[in-house]
Amino acid sequence: MIAAIPFPPLSPELFTISIGSFEFALRWYALAYIAGILLGWKLATMAVKRAALWRFDAPPMAPAQVEQFVTWVILGIILGGRLGFVLFYQPAYYLANPGQILMIWQGGMSFHGGLLGVIVAVLLFCRSIRAPLVPVADMMALSVPPGLMLGRIANFVNDELWGRPTDLPWGVIFPSEAAQACGQAAGELCARHPSQLYEAGLEGLILGGLLLWMVFRGGALKRPGLVTGTFFIGYGLARFAVEFLRQPDAQFVSPGNPLGLAWHVGGWGLTMGQILSLPMIAVGLGFLLAARRRA
């Protein structure tokens, strides 16, 4: 038996309340969304309250407007995340079952889709209050990493989005039947990369810590676009790298494509997560170049 870490005794649900035939369950994933939004709201409010952080000492909005802004962002996350999952990952299935598109409680959200939804929400909100777009984007970029970190930790607790099989000593023996379908010999357990925790550390803890330092110690908000560009590049590179260790999406796996590559030629290619991360890196570079010109 290889060295590995047993999955901790965790349940996807914090608690369940049953009243007659009605059953309500509070899940870690829902709590991660709520806590991530609240932490992001707090960071955004902290930033706009400190006028000296911003170029010309002019925050893009008043603290009271941040609450209204958060409502728009929540709608962008939910609608964009769900539609992104439908369009990017399982379009054929949902085309055949359109009634399930709105059943978000059954799972299926895409970060890249959620990002596009947030971008649309930010554009519409900035237009409605005539707020400067790039400083608002910087405020958003600062606020996102805590939610990313908590969301990935919730993925770990839910025993989902695990990594590829590994014999490294920090491999985790996830309990689900799908996670144990590694083609191993009978009676052997399958250990996998805890790729959710890799992403939590890279996208949330490290990237978030960098952005906090840039904003509150490095004066980055005085150069509009610098924080946004750093976020896009940081997330894109982190996601691109972790995709090499993450279990591929089942809908892309086939006998001739065991790595689950969404685009490939001669056995080499990219996963869907990597394909969607490349435009993020390019956009981030564009923001950094624009910020440099403004300096």
N, C-alpha and C positions, 0 to 999 in steps of 0.2 A: 504493500500500500504506500503510495507517495505521500509526502508531507503535505498537509493542507489544513485549512481552517474550517471547522464545521459552521454551518449557518446558525447564527444566534436564534434563540427562541422568540422570534418577533412575529406579530400578526399585522397584516395590512390595516386592520381596524383598531382604533384606540378603544372604542367601546360601541356597544349596540344597545339600543333601547327599543323594546317591543311593546306596543300598545294595541292590543287586539290583533287584527290582521296587518297593522301598519308596523313597519320596522325601519328604524333610522340608525344608520351606522356612520360614525365619524372616522374617516380614513386618513392615514398619514399623508397621502397625496393631496387631499383637500386642505389639510392643515398646512402643508408646505406652501401651497398657493396662497393661502390667507396670510401666513407669516411673512412670506416673501414680499407680498404687496404692501403689508404694513411697514416692513423694514425699508422698502424702497421709498414709500411715502415719507417716512421719517428722514431719510437721507436727503431727499429732494427739498423738504421743508427746511432742514438745517442749512442747505446750500443757499437757497434764495433769501434766507434771513440774514446772511452775511454778505452784504453788498460789496465789501472790499475784495471778495473773491473774484468778482466779475470784471470784465473789461469795462472801463469807464465807470466802475462802481454801479453798474445797472443790471440787476437780475432780470431774467426774461419775463418773470411774472411775480405777482404778489403771493405771499404765503397762503392767503385765503383761496387763491385760484388753483393751488396745487390739488386740493380735495376734488374739485370739479375735473381737473385733468386726470386724476387717478381713475375716475369712473369711465372716462373715454378709453383709457389704457386697458382696463379690465375687459371691456367689450372687444377691443382689438385682440387681446390675448386669446379669449375664448373662441371668437368667430374665426380669426386667422389661424389659430392652432388647429382647430378641427378641420377647416376647409383645406389647410395645407396637408394634413395627414391624408385626407380623402384624395386630393389631386396628385400628391407626390408619391404616395406609397401603395394605395389600393384603389385606383380609379375604376378598374373593371368591376371589382366587387360592389362598390357603391353605386355604379351605374346600373347594375342589375338589382340593387337593393336600396333605392333612394330614400326609402322611409327610415333607414338606419343612420343617415347622415347626421341628424340632430341628436342621436342617442349618445351624447358625450359621456354619460355615466357608465357606458360599457367599455370605455377606454379608447385610446387612439388620438393623440395630440402630437403635433409637429412643432419643434422649436422654431424652425425656419419659417413655417407658416404663421406661427404666433408673432414672429418678428415682423413679417410683412403686414400683419394686421395692426400691430402697434404703430408701424410707420404711417399707415393710412390714418389711424386715429390721431397721431401727432400732427400730421399735415392739416387735417380738418379742424382740430382744436386751435392750432396756431392761427389758422385763417380766421376762425370765429372771434378770437380776442386780439388779433393783430400782434401776436408775439413773434419775436425773431426766431426763426426755425433752428438754426445751428446751435445757439445757446440752449434751447430747449432740448435738443438732441443730446447735448453734453450732460444736461441734468438727468435725462433718462438713462444714459449709459452708466452714470455713476450709481444709479438705483437698481440696476438689473442683477448684478452678481449674487447678492444674498438669495434671491429667489431661485437662481440657477443652482446654487449649492444645495439649498433645501430640497429642491425638486429631484436632484440626482440622489440625494440620500433617501428620499421617499421611494425612488425606483429600486434602490437596494433593498429596502424593507419589504417592498412588494414582490421581491423575487422576480424582477423583470429587467429586460435590457442588459442582461449579463454579458460577459465577455466570452472569448473563445476558450477552448480547453487549454490548460496549462499544467506543467509539473513544477512550477515555481512554488516555494514554500508558503507564499501568501495567497495562493489560489483558494477560492472559497467553494465549498460543496453546497451549491444551492439545492434546495429540496424538491423543486417541482419536477414533474416527470419529463417535461421538455428539456430542462437544464441537464438532466441525467442521460439524455439520449445522445451520447458522444461516440457511440460505436465501440465502447470499451468491452472487455471480456466480461462474461457473466459473473456477477457478484462483486465487481469492482465499482467504486464510486468515481464520479467525474468531477474534477476540480476545474473551476473557470476563473478567468481574470475578473476581479471586481471592478469592471470598467465604469460602473456608475460612480464609484468612489474616486477613481482616477479623474473623471470629469468634474466631480464636486470639488476636488482639490485644485484642478487647473482653472476651470471656468469660474468657480465661485471664490475660493479662498485666495489663491494667488493673484488672479486677475482683479478681484475685488480689492485686495490689499494694495495693489499697485495703483488703481484708480483713486482710492482714498488718499494715498500719499500724494499723488499728483494734484488733486484738488485742494486738499487742506494744508499741504506743506509746499507744494511745488508751483502754485500759481497757475495751474494748467487752464483754468476757466478764463483767464485773460487772453487766451489764444483760442478763439472759437473753432471747434472742430477737432482739437487735439485729443480730448477725452473720448469723443465718439470714434475717431479713427483708431485709437489704441484699443478700445473695446472690440471693434469689428475684427481687427487683426488678431488680437489675443484670443477671442473666442474661435475665430476661424481656424487658427493654427492648432489650438487645443483639440477641437473637435476632429480636425483632419488627422492628427496624430493618433488619437484614441481609437479612431475607426479601424486602425490596423489590428487592434486587440479586441474589438467589440464583435459579438456574434452578429453575422449579417442578417438583414431582414429576410424572413422566411420566403416572402413572395419573389425574391430575386434568386433564391438558391435552386439549382437544378443539377442533374448528374454531370452536365458539362460545365457547370459554373458553381462549384462547391463553395467558393469564397463569397458568393452572393454579390458579385459586382454588378452595378447597374449599367455600367459601360465598360466593355473590355474588348481587347484585340489580342489574340494569341496568348490568352491566359493572364495578361496584364491589363489593369484598368482601375476604376474608381468605384467606391460604394456610393449610394445615393447621398449619404451624409457628407462625403468628401466633395461630391459634385456641387452640393448646395453651399458648402463652405468656401469654395473658391471665389464666387462673387462677393462674399463678405470680406475676404482678404483684399480683393481689388478695390471695393468701396472704401475700406479702411485706409488704404494707401492714398486714395483720392482725397479723403478728409485730412490726412496728415500733410499732404502737399499743399492743400488750400490753407491749412493752419500756419504752415511755414511762411507762405506768402503774406499772411496777415500780420506776422510778427514785426 
